[in-house]
């Protein structure tokens, strides 16, 4: 069954989840985790979005 279409309107909230299969770790090292966080904050600043957690 396909997922429902996302609602799109100014000010809409969207949730992104970053989790491995069977709750396994998704980063092989602390450096990889830091690189992901760095990319996330660059994108956050570029697109002027609110980041809650």
Secondary structure, DSSP 8 states (H G I E B T S, - for coil): ---------TT---------GGG--S-SSHHHHHHHHHHHHHHHHHHT-----
